[in-house]
Amino acid sequence: MHAVIQFKTRTTDFEPYVSLDQYLEAQHDAGESRSGAETIVGSSTALRKVLDQIQVVAPTESTVLIQGETGTGKELIAQAVHTLSRRRDRPFIKLNCAAIPLGLLESELFGHERGAFTGAVAQKKGRFEAADGGTLFLDEIGDIPLELQAKLLRVLQEQEFERLGSTHTQRVNVRVVAATNQDLGGLVAEKQFRMDLYYRLNVFPVALPPLRHRMEDIPMLVAHFIHRFADRMAKRIGKITSSSMEALVTYPWPGNIRELQNVIERAVILTNGEVLNLPELPSSPAMPKEPVTLEEAERDYILNALRESNWVVGGAAGAAARLGVKRTTLIGMMRKRGLSRDSASPRPDRTHPFPSPRMPSLA
């Protein structure tokens, strides 16, 4: 479904422009209507669905797993879960599991005693102790190494652990909110992530949509970031040309909100007047691939075997032998999927096409 986006434009001697005030006011109204999630910009159906889920789960003590592409704002969602919970007056502690070297991650999580390892010159509390009574946000949870996953599972289940170099058991009361941009189920299948930990984390999953699936929020985000950076740089920027806003709305944003934020910051730096000077956007961004269905995966697997065998079906070097099935079985599979040497072609690239909104005429 194509989003309908309307810009209230004004005309100068050169081209129409969009006033940012309308979007700043819309965001202000949206923020006032949702206590605890005021910092989350947007009012699209996809975003409201996520915020409704947060409203439901936040008052509970359940573990929340936020899933989404890089740059979609998972930390803001985690912060909203904490703010809307009964722990709102207690600490909200963050840890990016991918940013800590393997040798230090255990110490960061659980702390250490003096002399526990080379360089441990003093006792140190870990993030679990720091978050006692509050919420611990574990970002990029899929990057925690297997050898630490058992210890993490224990503290999630028992709320107890030992610092490195200590035999004394520490007890804590911590709610964990985790986030990942990886397919944890796939990592479990590849034995790169513990199944029991996955199910312990996946109590209440929240799927955060990429920006290309909530494109009606882009004008509001653009206005928000322009206002933020212009204020920081002591500039007065209140307008953007309609063509620039259209370019921002129709661009697919593979880096999501983080990429949009960086583009707007660069644009504000380059702007001297009151109309935003938008730099040229890349023409062919690398888009994240959409998931492949089981039927498509099977078709590709059969097709690859046929190509590798030069379309020889039977015999010791044929595709049937490669696939471990009978010749007649493979022929039936080929017929079912419409595969033949003349008609077969590689599965089309499933890069998600960004829907073109119905834009108003700017003539």
C-alpha positions as CSV (number, residue, x, y, z in Angstrom):
1,M,0.0,0.0,0.0
2,H,1.4,3.4,-1.0
3,A,1.5,6.0,1.7
4,V,-0.2,9.3,0.9
5,I,2.0,12.2,1.9
6,Q,0.8,15.7,1.4
7,F,3.1,18.7,1.7
8,K,1.7,22.2,2.5
9,T,3.8,24.2,0.1
10,R,4.5,27.9,-0.4
11,T,5.8,29.4,-3.6
12,T,8.9,31.6,-4.0
13,D,10.3,33.0,-7.3
14,F,12.2,29.7,-7.8
15,E,10.3,26.6,-6.5
16,P,7.8,25.6,-3.9
17,Y,9.0,24.9,-0.4
18,V,7.7,23.2,2.7
19,S,7.4,24.9,6.1
20,L,8.7,22.7,8.8
21,D,6.4,24.1,11.5
22,Q,3.5,21.8,10.5
23,Y,5.6,18.7,11.2
24,L,7.1,20.0,14.4
25,E,3.6,20.8,15.7
26,A,2.4,17.4,14.6
27,Q,5.2,15.7,16.5
28,H,4.5,17.8,19.6
29,D,0.9,16.8,19.5
30,A,1.8,13.1,19.0
31,G,4.3,13.2,21.9
32,E,1.8,14.8,24.3
33,S,-0.6,11.9,23.5
34,R,1.8,9.1,24.5
35,S,3.4,9.6,27.9
36,G,6.7,7.8,28.3
37,A,7.4,7.6,24.6
38,E,7.6,11.4,23.8
39,T,11.1,11.1,22.3
40,I,10.0,8.7,19.6
41,V,9.2,10.6,16.4
42,G,6.4,9.5,14.1
43,S,2.8,8.7,14.0
44,S,2.6,6.0,11.3
45,T,0.4,2.9,11.7
46,A,3.6,0.7,11.8
47,L,5.1,2.8,14.6
48,R,1.8,3.0,16.5
49,K,1.6,-0.8,16.5
50,V,5.0,-1.0,18.2
51,L,4.1,1.7,20.7
52,D,0.9,-0.2,21.6
53,Q,2.9,-3.3,22.2
54,I,5.3,-1.4,24.5
55,Q,2.3,0.0,26.5
56,V,1.1,-3.5,27.1
57,V,4.5,-5.1,28.1
58,A,6.2,-2.3,30.0
59,P,4.2,-2.6,33.3
60,T,5.1,-6.3,33.5
61,E,8.5,-7.7,34.5
62,S,8.8,-9.8,31.3
63,T,12.0,-9.8,29.2
64,V,11.6,-7.9,25.9
65,L,13.5,-8.7,22.7
66,I,13.5,-5.9,20.2
67,Q,14.3,-7.0,16.7
68,G,15.1,-4.6,13.8
69,E,17.7,-3.5,11.3
70,T,20.6,-1.3,12.3
71,G,19.6,2.3,12.8
72,T,15.9,1.8,13.5
73,G,15.9,3.2,17.0
74,K,16.0,0.1,19.2
75,E,17.6,1.9,22.1
76,L,14.8,4.5,22.2
77,I,12.2,1.7,22.3
78,A,14.1,0.0,25.2
79,Q,14.2,3.4,27.0
80,A,10.5,3.7,26.5
81,V,9.9,0.2,28.0
82,H,11.9,1.3,31.1
83,T,10.2,4.7,31.4
84,L,6.7,3.1,31.2
85,S,7.6,0.4,33.8
86,R,7.4,0.4,37.6
87,R,11.2,0.6,37.5
88,R,11.2,4.1,35.9
89,D,12.9,5.7,39.0
90,R,15.6,3.1,39.1
91,P,18.7,2.9,36.8
92,F,18.6,2.3,33.1
93,I,21.9,0.7,32.2
94,K,23.0,0.2,28.6
95,L,25.6,-2.2,27.1
96,N,26.5,-2.7,23.4
97,C,27.6,-6.4,23.4
98,A,29.3,-6.0,20.0
99,A,31.4,-3.0,21.1
100,I,33.2,-4.8,24.0
101,P,36.3,-7.0,23.3
102,L,35.6,-10.7,24.0
103,G,38.1,-10.8,26.9
104,L,36.4,-7.9,28.7
105,L,32.7,-8.6,28.1
106,E,32.3,-11.0,31.0
107,S,33.9,-8.4,33.3
108,E,31.6,-5.7,31.9
109,L,28.5,-7.9,32.6
110,F,29.4,-9.4,36.0
111,G,32.2,-7.3,37.3
112,H,35.5,-8.5,38.8
113,E,37.6,-8.6,41.9
114,R,41.0,-7.1,42.3
115,G,43.6,-9.3,40.8
116,A,41.1,-11.5,38.9
117,F,43.2,-11.0,35.7
118,T,46.1,-8.9,34.5
119,G,45.2,-5.3,34.8
120,A,42.4,-5.8,37.4
121,V,43.9,-3.4,39.9
122,A,40.7,-2.7,41.7
123,Q,37.3,-4.3,42.3
124,K,34.7,-3.4,39.7
125,K,31.0,-3.7,39.6
126,G,29.4,-5.1,36.4
127,R,26.4,-3.8,34.5
128,F,24.1,-6.3,36.3
129,E,25.0,-4.8,39.7
130,A,24.7,-1.3,38.4
131,A,21.2,-2.0,37.1
132,D,20.0,-3.6,40.3
133,G,16.4,-2.6,40.8
134,G,16.2,-1.2,37.3
135,T,16.6,-2.2,33.7
136,L,19.6,-3.5,31.7
137,F,19.5,-2.9,28.0
138,L,21.7,-5.4,26.1
139,D,22.1,-4.2,22.6
140,E,23.4,-6.6,19.8
141,I,22.7,-9.6,22.0
142,G,23.5,-11.9,19.1
143,D,27.2,-11.0,19.4
144,I,27.6,-12.5,22.9
145,P,30.0,-15.5,22.6
146,L,28.7,-19.0,23.3
147,E,31.0,-19.4,26.3
148,L,29.2,-16.5,28.1
149,Q,25.7,-17.4,27.1
150,A,25.3,-20.0,29.8
151,K,26.3,-17.4,32.5
152,L,23.8,-14.9,31.0
153,L,21.1,-17.6,31.0
154,R,21.8,-18.3,34.7
155,V,21.4,-14.6,35.8
156,L,18.2,-14.3,33.7
157,Q,16.7,-17.3,35.4
158,E,18.1,-17.1,38.9
159,Q,19.0,-13.4,39.2
160,E,22.4,-14.4,40.6
161,F,26.0,-14.5,39.5
162,E,29.6,-14.3,40.7
163,R,32.1,-11.6,39.9
164,L,35.2,-12.7,38.1
165,G,37.7,-14.0,40.7
166,S,35.1,-14.3,43.4
167,T,33.2,-17.2,44.9
168,H,30.6,-15.0,46.6
169,T,27.2,-15.2,44.9
170,Q,25.7,-11.8,44.1
171,R,21.9,-11.5,43.9
172,V,20.2,-8.8,41.8
173,N,16.8,-7.8,40.7
174,V,17.2,-6.7,37.1
175,R,14.8,-6.6,34.1
176,V,16.5,-7.3,30.8
177,V,15.6,-5.7,27.5
178,A,17.6,-7.1,24.7
179,A,18.0,-6.0,21.0
180,T,19.4,-7.5,17.9
181,N,19.6,-6.9,14.2
182,Q,20.4,-10.6,13.6
183,D,18.1,-13.6,13.1
184,L,18.6,-15.3,16.4
185,G,16.5,-18.3,15.3
186,G,18.9,-18.8,12.4
187,L,21.9,-18.5,14.8
188,V,20.3,-21.2,17.0
189,A,19.9,-23.5,13.9
190,E,23.6,-22.9,13.1
191,K,24.5,-23.6,16.8
192,Q,25.9,-20.1,17.2
193,F,23.3,-19.2,19.9
194,R,21.9,-21.3,22.7
195,M,18.4,-22.4,22.2
196,D,17.5,-22.1,25.9
197,L,18.8,-18.6,26.0
198,Y,16.9,-17.7,22.9
199,Y,13.6,-18.8,24.3
200,R,14.4,-17.1,27.6
201,L,15.0,-13.8,25.8
202,N,12.1,-14.2,23.3
203,V,9.4,-13.9,25.9
204,F,7.9,-10.8,24.3
205,P,9.4,-10.0,20.9
206,V,8.9,-6.6,19.4
207,A,9.6,-6.2,15.6
208,L,10.7,-2.6,14.9
209,P,9.9,-1.7,11.2
210,P,12.6,-0.2,9.0
211,L,12.2,3.4,7.9
212,R,11.1,2.3,4.4
213,H,8.1,0.7,5.9
214,R,7.0,3.8,7.8
215,M,7.8,6.4,5.1
216,E,4.9,8.7,6.2
217,D,7.1,9.4,9.3
218,I,10.0,10.8,7.3
219,P,8.8,14.5,7.0
220,M,8.3,14.6,10.7
221,L,11.7,13.1,11.3
222,V,13.3,15.5,8.9
223,A,11.7,18.5,10.7
224,H,12.8,17.1,14.1
225,F,16.4,16.6,13.0
226,I,16.6,20.0,11.3
227,H,15.3,21.7,14.4
228,R,17.7,19.8,16.6
229,F,20.9,20.5,14.6
230,A,20.0,24.0,13.6
231,D,19.4,24.9,17.3
232,R,22.8,23.3,18.2
233,M,24.6,25.3,15.5
234,A,22.7,28.5,16.2
235,K,21.1,28.6,12.8
236,R,17.5,29.4,11.8
237,I,16.3,26.9,9.2
238,G,12.5,26.7,8.9
239,K,12.0,25.6,5.3
240,I,13.0,22.9,2.8
241,T,12.2,22.8,-0.9
242,S,9.4,20.4,-1.9
243,S,11.8,18.6,-4.3
244,S,14.2,18.0,-1.4
245,M,11.5,16.7,0.8
246,E,10.2,14.4,-2.0
247,A,13.8,13.1,-2.5
248,L,14.0,12.3,1.3
249,V,10.7,10.6,1.3
250,T,11.3,8.4,-1.7
251,Y,14.9,7.4,-0.7
252,P,14.9,3.9,0.7
253,W,17.3,4.6,3.7
254,P,19.2,1.3,4.1
255,G,20.8,2.8,7.2
256,N,17.3,3.8,8.5
257,I,16.9,6.6,11.0
258,R,20.6,6.8,11.8
259,E,21.4,7.4,8.1
260,L,18.6,10.0,7.8
261,Q,19.9,11.8,10.9
262,N,23.5,11.9,9.5
263,V,22.3,13.3,6.2
264,I,20.3,16.0,7.9
265,E,23.2,17.0,10.1
266,R,25.4,17.3,7.1
267,A,22.8,19.4,5.3
268,V,22.4,21.7,8.3
269,I,26.2,22.2,8.3
270,L,26.1,23.2,4.6
271,T,23.1,25.5,5.0
272,N,23.6,29.3,5.4
273,G,20.1,30.6,4.9
274,E,16.6,29.6,6.1
275,V,16.1,26.9,3.4
276,L,17.8,23.6,4.0
277,N,20.6,22.9,1.5
278,L,20.2,19.1,0.9
279,P,23.3,17.3,-0.4
280,E,22.8,14.8,-3.2
281,L,21.6,11.4,-2.1
282,P,23.2,8.2,-3.4
283,S,21.3,6.9,-6.5
284,S,21.6,3.1,-5.8
285,P,21.8,2.4,-2.1
286,A,22.6,-1.2,-1.0
287,M,19.3,-2.4,0.4
288,P,18.9,-5.2,3.0
289,K,17.6,-8.4,1.5
290,E,14.1,-9.5,2.3
291,P,13.8,-13.0,3.8
292,V,13.8,-15.9,1.4
293,T,10.9,-18.3,1.6
294,L,11.3,-22.0,2.0
295,E,9.9,-22.6,-1.5
296,E,12.3,-20.2,-3.1
297,A,15.2,-21.7,-1.2
298,E,14.3,-25.2,-2.4
299,R,14.0,-23.9,-6.0
300,D,17.4,-22.3,-5.8
301,Y,19.0,-25.5,-4.3
302,I,17.6,-27.6,-7.1
303,L,18.6,-25.1,-9.7
304,N,22.1,-24.9,-8.5
305,A,22.5,-28.7,-8.6
306,L,21.2,-28.8,-12.2
307,R,23.6,-26.1,-13.3
308,E,26.5,-27.8,-11.6
309,S,25.7,-31.0,-13.3
310,N,25.2,-29.2,-16.7
311,W,21.5,-30.2,-16.6
312,V,22.3,-33.9,-16.5
313,V,19.5,-35.3,-14.2
314,G,20.5,-39.0,-13.9
315,G,23.7,-41.0,-13.5
316,A,26.5,-40.8,-11.0
317,A,27.4,-37.2,-11.8
318,G,23.8,-36.1,-12.3
319,A,21.8,-33.6,-10.3
320,A,19.7,-36.3,-8.7
321,A,22.8,-37.9,-7.2
322,R,24.0,-34.5,-6.0
323,L,20.7,-34.0,-4.2
324,G,20.4,-37.5,-2.9
325,V,17.1,-38.3,-4.5
326,K,15.9,-40.7,-7.3
327,R,15.9,-39.5,-10.9
328,T,12.1,-39.7,-11.1
329,T,11.7,-37.8,-7.9
330,L,13.9,-35.0,-9.2
331,I,11.9,-34.8,-12.5
332,G,8.7,-34.5,-10.5
333,M,10.3,-31.7,-8.4
334,M,11.4,-29.9,-11.5
335,R,7.9,-30.1,-13.1
336,K,6.3,-28.8,-9.9
337,R,8.5,-25.8,-9.9
338,G,8.5,-25.2,-13.6
339,L,12.2,-25.8,-14.0
340,S,13.7,-26.6,-17.4
341,R,17.0,-25.7,-19.1
342,D,15.2,-23.2,-21.4
343,S,13.0,-21.6,-18.8
344,A,15.1,-21.6,-15.7
345,S,16.6,-18.3,-14.6
346,P,18.1,-17.2,-11.3
347,R,15.7,-16.1,-8.6
348,P,15.1,-12.4,-9.1
349,D,16.8,-10.2,-6.5
350,R,14.3,-9.8,-3.7
351,T,15.6,-6.4,-2.6
352,H,12.5,-4.7,-1.2
353,P,11.3,-2.2,-3.7
354,F,10.6,1.1,-1.9
355,P,7.0,2.1,-2.7
356,S,6.6,5.4,-4.4
357,P,4.2,7.6,-2.6
358,R,1.5,9.5,-4.4
359,M,3.1,12.9,-4.3
360,P,1.2,16.1,-4.9
361,S,1.8,18.0,-8.1
362,L,4.4,20.6,-7.5
363,A,3.9,22.4,-10.8
